[in-house]
Amino acid sequence: MEANTEIATVDASDAWYPERQKSLYILRQLVSRDFKLKYRRSFLGVAWSVLNPLLMMGVMAAVFSYMMRFSSDGIPSYPLYIILGNVTFSLMSDSTSQGMASIINAASLLKKVRIKRWVFPIEKVLFALVNFAFSLIAVLIVMFVVGIYPTWTVIVLPLFLLYLGVFCAGLSLFLSAVSVFFRDVMHLWSVVLTAWTYATPLFYPLDILPEWMVSLEKFNPMFHFVNYIRVALLYQQLPSLNLNIGCAVCALVSLALGYIVFKACERKFILYI
């Protein structure tokens, strides 16, 4: 009897990697690619991730503490106050701005290769987290310069990054899905970020705001995240239970909204990209 010699054709990537492992492998490769592209042909390379927040802090501290006199007696170090707010907001701003365009920019790849679409916006968040890790070097430099040394309260940093990373992931999923169908969102988001910057006490103390505006800050997710890292590193206290709950709620609501919208829209992406 003649043996059946027919062999099924299997894609190499499917043969070697289960679906989850394949997505994780692609995530690592995309983060590595973005990292190399960002610092390619840059004389200082990765050092810019440290120098940029330091330079921004220097400019903002000079302008707002000497020219506009926004410093406050309740703030132990105004430069540290500024850089903590700046690097935290930049993580959200960079990850969502890049994540928003991630599906559109990956159009050629999505049309050729079967790949989980959520990988692209999530990769932008992971890349922003990598850059944030380098920014923490700048934070440490400022802490030593101003004489505020890290204490055991830094143990909450991984939890902080989890909260903020999940929040950014949800926003990136939502924006990446919506921008496929409405490209104007990509232009409007820059306006939203500008307004959000001034609505969040990044460079001014909270006590200069009227009472009604302070009450509104409770509905500003970035106020909670910025306050969280300042409590841990600037005031060197453990963030309260209420602050943890506030950050966790913001993160979970953002992720739930982003996931629902992304899953509802992703099958139609191929028709619009």
Secondary structure, DSSP 8 states (H G I E B T S, - for coil): -----------HHHHHS-HHHHHHHHHHHHHHHHHHHHHTT-SSTTHHHHHHHHHHHHHHHHIIIIIS----TT-S-HHHHHHHHHHHHHHHHHHHHHHHTHHHHTHHHHTTS---TTHHHHHHHHHHHHHHHHHHHHHHHHHHHHT----GGGGGHHHHHHHHHHHHHHHHHHHHHHHHH-THHHHHHHHHHHHHHHHS-SSS-GGGS-HHHHHHGGG-HHHHHHHHHHHHHTS-----HHHHHHHHHHHHHHHHHHHHHHHHHGGGHHHH-
